Amino acid sequence: MSTPPRTQLSQIFTQALQTLQAKVNSALALKPGARVPQLWVQTPDNQKAEVYPLVGDYYRVGRSSHESDIVVRNPIVSQCHLSLSRDRQHPHRFLLKDERSKNGVYIGRRAIAALTLRHGDVLTLGPPELANSVRLRYHNPPTKLIRGLRYGLYGIGGVTALAIAGIALEWTKFSVNPLPLGVQGPVMVYARDNQTPLRPLRNDVHRELKNLRDFSPYLPKAVIASEDSRYYWHLGVDPLGILRAVIVNLREGDIRQGGSTLTQQLARSLYPDYVGRSDTASRKLREAAVALKLETFYSKNELLRTYLNRVYLGIGSYGFEDAAQFYFNKSAADLDISEAATLVAILPGPNRYNPVQDYETAVQLRDRVISRMVQLGFISTDEGARARRSRIEVSPEAQEALSNTIAPYFYSYVFTELEQLLGEELAREGNFIVETGLDVAMQAQAEQALRRTIEQTGTQLNFEQGAIATLDSDTGLIRALVGGVDYGESQFNRATQAQRQPGSTFKVFAYAAALGQGISPGKTYSCEAVTWQGQRYRGCERSGGAIDMYRGMAQSENAVAIRVAQDAGLDATIDAAQRLGVQSELRASPGLVLGESEVNVLELTGAYAAIANEGLWRRPSAIARILDSGDCADPNDPQTCRVIYAVAEDSGAQRQALEPSVAQTLTVLLRGVMQGGTGSRAALGLGEFGKTGTTDEAVDLWFVGAVPSRALTTGVWLGNDDNTPTSGGSSNAAQLWRDYMRQVVQ
């Protein structure tokens, strides 16, 4: 019998394991009292999680006792927030689906629409930054038999998967004796002028400790627990970890796990030119070759010491000595358990998380590291509990340095986009110069305008938060981005992360679909009440008789918008929105036309920017260019560095979403909103256009508009994180838009 091809072995092992596990699960499901999956629900007002055994096949989770099987009394939670359905092929697995909830379901900071749950998955209902978000945990540990089978099969598959011949060839192309000196550069993020850094650059001298024993004994343990628990077992490349990551990622259809060891991370850091930055199989091969060679010539302790001295920890810190001095004003030799775990928790996102600007997330990540240390027996249960009860006390110098970040919501979003463009693994390495489109003066004006509106008007009309996004209509680059009133109090970015109902601002897509089909804007529509798909909508509120699209848009008449959408079709309306850059999930129901489906501020602003740009959509982008600061013809001149990415050359960042004639007609329709229509309070007299939007009970207040002559488009949202009604209206958003835009167009 012939041996199956090497590329098929992992599939064979996976299928065999899944078949056996399904049989074991089926057998267990038949036994009375057998182990069943559980959903643990932790609300902010309860210290202990409620445990719900999942013995049925389908559950709904939400706030309403009429609509939900598992009731969670919390204002963040929707009436029916999510559903859980049993996987028939694998009875101990459940599929989670977000049932169009208002505040979303999150893993970390990533919103998800659907997910196959695995043991240990922790999710939040609502963004994790909100104080009253609800925490869910899926508890379904595998049996001892399955755990044993996994390790055995992964070992066989991993050894088979190693491309031994390729590694042997690469082995001769580099030397590891002596190790390269120095460290890579930080990630430097500059404003639009390419001269103003958004975060002050540190000029401290890099410090290293000479021996592994010079570090706090808790630090190596925390690193191994968090990053590579089999560090002292593998030879630089962990076949079990690689195969597990491959199987999990294939099964989930997404990159859920990585397979890099500490030695591979060190290989990338020490040999960036040889390993390279492209996310390809050949790069992984070179990385593996370096890791194996490092392990051949150096001891585990020597490599771990080098890693601790040189790993990038953000804020210009390379190595734990630099980070310990910066955050705690002490040597890495003197770190306690809590401090060591806090610094290690920064590793997965060194440019995005720190205990000053995002304290709550830092505590959560620290506690995960501590729990892992306890689980592996590195510290006792009592030591772990004591460390988790400790506050993270950051030095005043670090607090002052980090509080001086320009445009913190924008700065954080830069690294979200960096990961999207380069991949999470590469983005965390550092050594980049990032050029953005941020206008520092415009950003300051946006922050001041939002804060002033909240303080002067919001307190009277019961809205506490808001967001502003301003785009260059010609390029799509973000000129200003404000995700909330105070980044220090809440790092949740309401411009990019919050999914809100857009109200009447969404009507523009129905009109765009109709015009794109050749329907004349002069066609008249009845103002009488209208019924569609069993839903009845009342007649015009500000008009009577029959009116055309011009008046229908200007006066934001719902009955006319519904009839326009009937002409165009719901599918065409959704298609128009998606072509104009709306990526949020849209439901084909009549309520869609009036803003029933949630969107975010940035994508909606991008859609209006495309209308202002003759129908040419450009992806709303924080990053203009990414340069490799380790590959420069002249180290003193950043403009001689190799360009890794340029949005202007990214063909996927632009498309002709609308015919120019359609965009021009929409511009005329939307100008009517400003000239005697519902958005007259936003008028500037510069040929601007825009649209108001208000949702039921004034929960969401919107205004999105553009000044084509200045190539600027701005979206404004006002409301509350917990969806409580306001006493305001879209006129408040329009007033904020006018006050702010009047300053920036001068």
C-alpha positions in Angstrom: 0.0 0.0 0.0 1.5 3.3 -1.0 2.1 6.1 1.5 -0.3 9.0 1.1 1.2 12.4 0.1 2.7 14.4 2.9 0.3 17.3 2.3 -2.6 14.9 3.0 -1.4 13.5 6.3 -2.7 16.3 8.5 -6.1 16.0 6.9 -6.2 12.2 7.4 -5.2 12.6 11.1 -7.7 15.4 11.6 -10.6 13.4 10.0 -9.7 10.4 12.1 -9.6 12.4 15.3 -12.9 14.2 14.5 -14.6 10.9 13.7 -13.4 9.3 16.9 -14.3 12.4 19.0 -17.8 12.5 17.4 -18.3 8.9 18.4 -17.1 9.5 21.9 -19.3 12.5 22.3 -22.3 10.7 20.9 -21.8 7.9 23.4 -21.4 10.3 26.3 -24.5 12.1 25.2 -26.6 9.0 25.6 -25.5 8.3 29.2 -27.6 9.8 32.0 -25.6 12.4 34.0 -22.9 12.5 31.3 -20.7 15.6 31.0 -22.5 18.4 29.1 -21.3 21.7 27.8 -22.0 24.7 30.0 -22.5 28.4 29.4 -21.1 30.6 32.3 -22.7 34.0 32.4 -21.0 36.7 34.5 -22.8 40.1 34.9 -21.1 43.1 36.5 -23.5 43.1 39.5 -22.8 39.4 40.4 -19.5 38.1 41.8 -20.3 34.5 40.8 -21.2 33.4 37.3 -24.5 31.7 36.6 -24.0 28.3 35.1 -26.4 27.0 32.4 -26.0 23.3 31.3 -26.6 23.1 27.5 -28.6 19.9 27.4 -30.9 21.0 24.6 -30.2 21.7 20.9 -31.1 25.4 20.7 -31.0 28.3 23.0 -31.6 32.0 22.7 -29.8 34.4 25.0 -31.1 37.9 25.7 -32.8 40.3 28.1 -36.4 39.4 27.3 -37.9 36.4 29.2 -40.4 36.0 26.3 -37.9 35.8 23.5 -35.0 34.2 25.3 -34.3 30.8 27.0 -31.3 32.2 29.0 -32.3 35.6 30.4 -29.6 38.1 31.1 -30.9 41.3 32.9 -28.6 44.0 31.7 -29.2 47.2 29.6 -26.4 46.3 27.2 -28.1 43.0 26.2 -30.7 43.1 23.4 -34.1 41.4 23.8 -32.7 38.5 21.9 -28.9 39.0 21.7 -27.6 35.7 20.4 -28.5 32.1 19.7 -26.7 28.8 20.4 -27.4 25.7 18.3 -26.0 22.3 18.7 -23.7 20.9 15.9 -25.5 17.7 14.9 -22.3 16.0 13.7 -20.5 16.9 16.9 -23.0 17.0 19.8 -20.7 18.6 22.3 -20.1 21.6 20.0 -22.4 24.6 19.8 -22.6 27.3 17.1 -23.0 30.8 18.3 -24.8 33.4 16.1 -25.3 37.1 16.8 -29.0 37.8 16.3 -28.5 41.3 15.1 -27.9 42.6 18.6 -27.5 46.3 19.1 -24.2 46.1 21.0 -22.7 43.1 19.4 -20.8 40.0 20.6 -17.0 40.3 21.1 -13.9 38.1 21.5 -11.5 40.6 22.9 -12.0 43.7 20.9 -13.1 41.9 17.7 -16.8 41.8 17.0 -18.1 38.5 15.7 -21.2 37.5 13.8 -20.9 33.7 14.2 -18.5 31.3 15.9 -18.0 27.6 16.6 -17.5 27.6 20.3 -14.4 25.9 21.8 -13.7 25.1 25.5 -12.4 28.2 27.2 -13.8 30.7 24.7 -14.5 34.0 26.6 -16.9 36.5 24.9 -18.6 39.7 26.0 -22.0 41.0 25.2 -21.2 44.6 24.2 -17.7 45.9 23.9 -15.4 44.7 26.7 -14.4 48.3 27.5 -17.9 49.1 28.7 -18.2 48.8 32.5 -21.6 47.0 32.3 -20.7 44.5 29.5 -21.6 40.9 30.2 -19.0 38.1 30.1 -19.7 34.7 28.8 -17.5 31.6 29.0 -18.0 28.3 27.2 -17.0 25.4 29.4 -16.6 22.0 27.6 -13.2 20.5 28.5 -12.2 17.5 26.3 -12.0 14.0 27.9 -8.7 12.6 28.9 -8.9 10.1 26.0 -9.4 12.8 23.5 -6.5 14.9 25.0 -4.2 11.9 24.7 -5.2 11.2 21.2 -4.7 14.8 20.1 -1.1 15.0 21.4 -0.2 11.7 19.9 -1.6 12.4 16.4 -0.3 16.0 16.4 3.2 14.7 17.1 3.1 12.3 14.2 1.6 14.8 11.8 4.0 17.6 12.9 7.1 15.6 12.3 5.8 14.6 8.9 4.9 18.2 8.0 8.5 19.6 8.5 10.1 20.4 5.2 13.5 18.9 6.2 15.1 19.3 2.8 14.2 22.9 2.5 15.5 23.7 6.0 18.7 22.0 5.3 19.2 24.1 2.2 18.5 27.3 4.1 20.8 26.3 6.9 23.9 27.3 4.9 22.7 30.8 4.1 23.3 32.6 7.4 25.5 32.5 10.5 24.4 32.5 14.1 27.8 32.9 15.7 28.0 35.5 16.9 24.4 36.7 17.4 23.5 40.0 15.7 24.0 43.0 18.0 21.4 45.6 18.8 17.6 45.7 18.5 15.1 46.8 15.8 13.5 50.3 15.8 10.1 51.1 17.2 6.9 51.8 15.3 6.9 55.5 14.6 3.5 56.9 13.6 3.5 60.4 12.0 0.7 62.9 11.2 0.0 64.1 7.7 3.0 66.4 7.7 5.3 63.4 8.1 7.1 65.3 10.9 4.8 65.2 13.9 4.9 61.9 15.8 1.5 61.0 17.4 3.3 59.6 20.4 6.5 61.1 21.8 9.6 59.0 20.8 11.7 57.7 23.7 15.4 58.4 23.7 16.3 56.2 26.7 19.4 54.1 26.5 18.6 50.4 25.8 19.6 48.2 28.7 20.2 44.4 28.9 20.7 42.0 31.8 23.7 39.7 31.5 22.3 36.5 32.8 19.0 34.8 32.9 19.2 34.5 36.7 19.5 38.4 36.8 15.8 38.7 35.8 13.0 38.2 38.3 12.3 34.5 38.6 8.7 35.2 37.7 9.4 36.8 34.4 10.7 33.7 32.4 7.9 31.7 33.9 5.3 34.2 32.8 6.8 34.4 29.3 6.8 30.6 28.9 3.3 30.3 30.3 1.9 32.9 27.9 3.9 32.4 24.7 5.4 28.9 24.6 4.5 26.4 27.3 6.6 23.6 25.6 9.7 25.8 25.3 12.0 23.4 27.1 10.5 20.5 25.1 10.8 21.4 21.4 13.9 22.0 19.3 13.0 25.5 18.1 10.0 24.6 16.1 7.0 23.0 17.9 5.4 20.4 15.7 2.5 20.0 18.1 1.8 23.7 18.2 2.1 24.1 14.4 -0.2 21.2 13.6 -2.7 22.3 16.2 -2.8 25.8 14.8 -3.2 24.5 11.3 -6.1 22.2 12.2 -7.8 24.8 14.3 -7.5 27.5 11.7 -8.7 25.2 8.9 -11.6 24.0 11.0 -12.6 27.6 12.0 -12.0 29.1 8.6 -10.0 31.9 10.2 -6.6 32.5 11.8 -7.5 31.7 15.4 -4.1 30.4 16.5 -0.4 30.8 15.5 2.3 28.2 15.8 5.4 30.3 16.5 7.7 29.4 19.4 9.8 31.8 21.4 12.8 30.8 19.3 10.9 31.6 16.1 9.9 35.0 17.5 13.6 35.6 18.4 14.6 34.5 14.9 12.4 37.1 13.3 13.8 39.8 15.6 17.5 38.9 15.1 17.4 38.2 11.4 14.7 40.5 9.9 16.5 40.9 6.6 17.1 37.1 6.0 13.7 36.0 7.4 11.8 38.8 5.6 8.5 40.4 6.2 6.2 38.8 3.6 3.5 36.5 4.9 4.5 33.5 2.9 5.4 29.8 3.3 9.0 30.5 2.3 9.3 33.1 5.1 8.0 30.5 7.6 10.6 28.1 6.2 13.5 30.6 6.7 12.1 31.4 10.2 12.1 27.7 11.1 15.6 27.2 9.7 17.0 30.1 11.9 15.1 28.8 15.0 16.5 25.3 14.6 20.0 26.5 14.0 19.8 28.8 17.0 18.8 25.9 19.2 21.7 23.8 17.8 24.4 26.4 18.8 22.9 27.9 22.0 21.3 26.7 25.2 17.7 27.2 26.0 18.6 29.6 28.8 20.9 31.7 26.5 18.1 32.0 23.9 15.5 32.9 26.6 17.8 35.5 28.0 18.3 37.0 24.6 14.5 37.0 24.0 13.9 38.8 27.4 16.5 41.4 26.5 15.3 42.2 23.0 11.6 41.4 22.5 9.6 44.5 21.4 7.2 45.7 24.1 5.9 48.9 22.5 6.4 52.5 23.5 10.0 52.3 22.4 10.8 49.5 24.8 13.0 46.6 23.6 13.4 44.0 26.3 11.9 43.7 29.7 14.6 45.8 31.4 13.5 48.8 29.3 9.8 48.1 29.9 10.3 47.6 33.6 12.2 50.8 34.0 9.5 52.7 32.0 6.4 51.3 33.5 7.5 50.6 37.1 10.6 52.6 37.5 12.5 49.5 38.7 14.7 46.8 37.2 13.3 43.6 35.6 15.2 41.8 38.4 12.8 43.2 41.0 9.4 42.5 39.3 6.8 40.8 41.4 4.3 38.3 39.9 1.7 41.0 39.0 4.2 43.3 37.4 5.9 40.4 35.4 2.5 39.2 34.2 1.5 42.8 33.3 4.5 43.2 31.0 4.2 39.8 29.5 0.5 40.5 28.7 1.6 43.4 26.4 3.4 40.9 24.1 0.5 40.0 21.9 -0.3 43.6 21.1 2.6 45.8 22.1 1.5 48.8 20.1 -2.2 48.6 21.1 -2.3 47.8 24.8 -0.7 49.3 27.9 -1.8 49.6 31.5 -2.0 53.4 31.4 -4.4 54.1 28.6 -6.3 50.8 28.8 -6.2 49.7 32.5 -9.2 47.4 32.4 -7.9 45.4 29.4 -4.4 45.3 31.0 -5.8 43.8 34.2 -7.8 41.2 32.2 -4.7 40.2 30.1 -2.5 40.1 33.2 -4.9 37.8 35.0 -4.9 35.4 32.0 -1.1 35.1 32.3 -1.3 34.6 36.1 -4.0 31.9 35.6 -1.8 30.1 33.1 1.2 30.3 35.5 -1.0 28.6 38.2 -2.3 26.0 35.7 1.3 25.0 34.7 2.4 24.9 38.4 4.9 27.8 38.0 3.3 29.5 41.0 0.9 28.4 43.7 -2.8 29.0 43.8 -2.4 31.4 46.7 0.3 33.3 45.0 -1.8 33.6 41.9 -4.9 34.8 43.9 -2.8 37.4 45.7 -1.3 38.7 42.5 -4.7 39.0 40.9 -5.9 41.1 43.8 -3.1 43.6 43.3 -3.5 46.9 41.5 -1.2 47.7 38.6 0.8 50.7 39.9 2.4 52.5 36.9 5.1 55.1 37.4 4.1 58.8 37.1 6.6 59.3 34.3 5.0 56.6 32.2 1.5 58.0 32.9 2.7 61.5 31.8 4.4 60.2 28.7 1.5 58.1 27.5 -1.1 60.8 28.3 0.6 63.0 25.6 -0.5 60.9 22.7 -2.0 62.9 19.9 -5.4 61.6 18.7 -5.4 58.5 20.9 -8.5 56.9 19.3 -6.9 57.4 15.9 -3.5 56.2 17.1 -5.1 53.0 18.4 -6.9 52.5 15.1 -3.7 52.8 13.2 -2.5 49.5 14.7 -5.8 47.8 14.0 -5.3 48.8 10.3 -1.6 47.8 10.4 -2.7 44.3 11.5 -5.2 44.2 8.7 -2.6 45.2 6.1 0.4 43.2 7.2 -1.1 40.4 9.4 -1.1 40.3 13.2 2.2 38.5 13.5 4.2 40.8 11.3 2.5 44.0 12.6 3.7 43.3 16.2 7.4 43.2 15.3 8.1 46.9 15.1 10.7 48.6 12.8 8.1 50.5 10.9 7.5 54.2 9.9 3.8 54.7 9.5 2.7 57.8 7.6 -1.0 58.8 8.1 -3.4 61.4 6.8 -4.2 62.9 10.2 -4.4 66.7 10.3 -3.3 67.6 13.8 -5.1 70.9 13.9 -8.3 69.5 12.5 -8.1 66.6 15.0 -7.9 69.1 17.9 -10.9 71.0 16.6 -12.9 67.8 16.3 -12.1 66.8 19.9 -12.9 70.2 21.2 -16.2 70.4 19.3 -17.4 67.0 20.5 -16.4 67.7 24.1 -18.1 71.1 24.0 -21.4 69.7 22.6 -21.5 67.0 25.2 -20.8 69.4 28.1 -23.2 72.1 26.9 -26.0 70.3 25.2 -25.6 66.6 26.1 -26.1 67.2 29.9 -29.5 68.9 29.1 -30.7 66.4 26.4 -29.4 63.2 28.0 -26.6 62.1 25.7 -23.1 61.4 27.0 -21.1 60.2 24.1 -20.4 60.9 20.4 -18.0 60.3 17.5 -16.7 62.3 14.6 -14.9 61.0 11.5 -13.5 63.4 8.8 -12.2 62.0 5.5 -10.4 63.4 2.6 -13.0 62.7 -0.1 -10.4 62.5 -2.9 -8.1 60.0 -1.2 -10.1 58.3 1.6 -7.5 59.2 4.2 -8.8 60.0 7.7 -8.1 63.6 8.5 -9.6 63.5 12.0 -11.1 60.7 14.1 -12.7 61.0 17.6 -14.1 57.9 19.1 -15.4 59.3 22.3 -15.3 62.2 24.8 -12.4 61.0 26.9 -10.0 58.2 25.8 -8.6 58.0 29.4 -12.1 57.0 30.7 -13.1 54.7 27.8 -10.9 53.2 25.0 -14.0 51.9 23.1 -13.8 53.6 19.7 -17.4 54.7 18.8 -16.3 55.8 15.3 -15.0 52.3 14.3 -16.3 49.8 16.8 -19.8 50.9 17.7 -22.6 49.4 15.6 -25.5 51.9 15.6 -28.7 52.2 13.7 -28.2 55.0 11.2 -31.8 56.2 10.9 -32.6 58.3 7.8 -29.0 58.6 6.8 -29.4 55.2 5.3 -32.1 56.4 2.8 -29.4 57.6 0.5 -28.7 54.0 -0.6 -32.3 53.4 -1.7 -32.2 56.6 -3.7 -28.8 55.6 -5.2 -30.2 52.2 -6.2 -33.3 53.8 -7.9 -31.2 56.4 -9.7 -28.8 53.7 -10.8 -31.7 51.9 -12.5 -32.6 55.0 -14.5 -35.6 56.1 -12.3 -36.0 59.8 -12.7 -35.5 62.0 -9.6 -38.5 64.0 -10.8 -40.9 61.0 -10.5 -43.6 61.7 -8.0 -44.6 59.4 -5.1 -47.7 59.4 -2.9 -47.4 60.7 0.6 -50.1 58.3 1.9 -49.4 55.6 4.4 -47.7 52.5 2.8 -47.7 48.8 3.7 -44.9 46.6 2.6 -44.3 42.9 3.6 -46.9 43.2 6.3 -45.4 46.3 7.9 -47.3 49.6 7.8 -45.6 53.0 7.6 -47.4 56.2 8.2 -47.7 58.9 5.6 -45.5 62.0 5.1 -45.0 64.1 8.2 -43.9 67.4 6.5 -45.5 67.1 3.0 -48.8 66.2 1.4 -50.2 64.9 -1.9 -47.5 63.5 -4.3 -43.9 64.7 -4.2 -40.7 64.0 -6.1 -37.4 62.6 -4.9 -36.0 66.1 -4.4 -38.6 67.0 -1.8 -38.7 63.5 -0.4 -35.0 63.6 0.4 -35.0 67.2 1.6 -37.8 66.6 4.1 -36.7 63.1 4.9 -40.2 61.6 4.3 -40.3 57.9 5.3 -43.2 57.0 3.1 -41.4 58.3 0.0 -38.2 56.5 0.9 -40.1 53.3 1.3 -41.8 53.7 -2.1 -38.5 54.6 -3.8 -37.0 51.3 -2.3 -40.0 49.4 -3.6 -39.2 50.7 -7.0 -35.5 49.8 -6.7 -35.8 46.6 -4.6 -34.2 45.7 -1.3 -31.5 43.7 -2.9 -30.5 46.6 -5.0 -30.5 48.9 -2.0 -28.2 46.5 -0.1 -26.0 46.2 -3.2 -25.7 50.0 -3.5 -24.7 50.3 0.2 -22.1 47.5 -0.1 -20.6 49.1 -3.3 -20.3 52.3 -1.3 -18.3 50.5 1.4 -20.8 49.4 4.0 -19.5 46.1 5.3 -21.8 45.7 8.3 -24.5 43.0 8.0 -27.6 44.3 6.3 -31.0 42.6 6.5 -33.3 42.7 3.5 -36.5 44.1 5.2 -38.4 47.3 4.6 -37.0 48.7 7.9 -33.6 48.6 6.3 -34.5 51.7 4.3 -35.2 53.7 7.5 -31.9 52.6 9.2 -32.9 49.4 11.0 -29.5 47.6 10.4 -26.5 48.8 12.3 -23.5 50.4 10.7 -20.5 52.3 12.1 -19.6 56.0 11.7 -16.4 55.4 9.6 -18.0 53.2 6.9 -21.1 55.5 6.6 -18.9 58.5 6.3 -16.9 56.7 3.6 -20.1 56.1 1.6 -21.0 59.8 1.6 -17.3 60.7 0.7 -17.7 58.5 -2.4 -20.8 60.5 -3.5 -18.8 63.7 -3.1 -16.0 62.0 -5.1 -18.1 61.5 -8.3 -19.1 58.0 -7.2 -15.4 56.8 -6.8 -15.2 55.0 -3.4 -11.9 55.0 -1.6 -11.5 52.9 1.5 -11.4 55.0 4.6 -7.8 54.6 5.7 -5.7 55.8 8.6 -2.4 54.7 6.9 -1.0 56.4 3.8 2.2 54.5 3.7 4.2 52.0 5.7 8.0 52.2 5.5 10.6 49.6 6.6 12.9 51.6 8.9 15.4 48.8 8.9 15.9 49.0 5.1 16.9 52.6 4.2 19.4 53.9 1.7 20.1 56.7 4.1 19.4 55.8 7.8 19.0 59.6 8.5 16.4 60.1 5.8 13.1 58.2 6.3 12.1 59.0 2.8 14.8 56.6 1.5 13.4 53.7 3.4 11.7 50.8 1.5 8.0 51.3 1.0 6.1 48.2 2.3 2.6 49.5 1.6 1.1 52.6 -0.1 -2.7 53.1 -0.1 -2.4 55.1 -3.3 -1.1 52.0 -5.1 -3.6 49.6 -3.5 -6.1 48.7 -6.2 -8.4 47.0 -3.7 -8.8 50.3 -1.8 -10.8 52.0 -4.5 -13.7 51.2 -7.0 -16.2 53.1 -9.0 -19.2 52.5 -6.8 -21.7 54.8 -8.7 -21.9 56.2 -12.1 -20.7 59.9 -11.9 -24.1 61.1 -13.2 -25.8 59.2 -10.3 -23.4 60.7 -7.8 -24.1 64.1 -9.2 -27.8 63.7 -8.9 -27.5 62.4 -5.4 -25.4 65.5 -4.5 -28.2 67.8 -5.8 -30.8 65.8 -3.7 -28.7 66.0 -0.6 -28.0 69.7 -1.1 -31.8 70.2 -0.7 -31.5 68.8 2.8 -29.3 71.7 3.7 -31.3 74.3 1.8 -34.6 74.5 3.7 -34.7 70.7 4.5 -34.2 68.8 7.8 -30.5 69.6 7.8 -30.7 73.4 7.4 -29.0 73.9 10.8 -25.8 72.5 9.2 -25.8 74.9 6.3 -22.5 76.7 5.5 -23.2 78.3 2.1 -20.3 76.4 0.4 -22.2 74.0 -1.8 -22.2 71.4 1.0 -24.6 68.5 1.2 -25.7 66.0 3.9 -28.3 64.0 5.6 -29.9 63.9 9.1 -30.8 60.7 10.9 -32.7 59.9 14.1 -33.7 56.5 15.4 -36.7 55.5 17.6 -36.8 57.4 20.9 -33.9 59.5 19.7 -31.5 56.8 20.7 -29.1 57.7 17.9 -28.6 61.2 16.5 -26.7 61.5 13.2 -25.6 64.0 10.6 -23.3 63.0 7.7 -22.3 65.6 5.1 -19.6 66.8 2.7 -18.1 70.0 1.4 -17.0 68.9 -2.1 -15.2 72.1 -2.8 -12.9 71.3 0.1 -12.8 67.6 -0.5 -13.9 67.0 3.1 -16.6 64.6 4.4 -17.6 64.3 8.0 -19.9 62.0 9.9 -21.2 62.8 13.4 -23.0 60.5 15.9 -24.4 61.4 19.3 -26.0 59.1 21.9 -25.4 56.8 24.8 -23.4 53.5 25.0 -26.2 51.7 26.8 -28.8 52.8 24.2 -30.9 54.8 26.6 -33.2 57.4 24.8 -32.1 61.0 24.5 -34.2 64.1 24.5 -32.3 65.5 21.5 -32.7 65.2 17.7 -30.6 65.0 14.5 -30.5 68.8 14.6 -28.1 68.6 17.5 -25.8 66.4 15.4 -26.2 68.9 12.5 -25.3 71.8 14.8 -22.1 70.1 15.9 -21.3 69.3 12.2 -21.7 73.0 11.3 -19.7 74.4 14.2 -16.9 72.0 13.6 -16.8 72.2 9.7 -17.0 76.0 9.8 -13.7 76.0 11.6 -11.9 73.4 9.4 -12.9 74.8 6.0 -11.7 78.4 6.8 
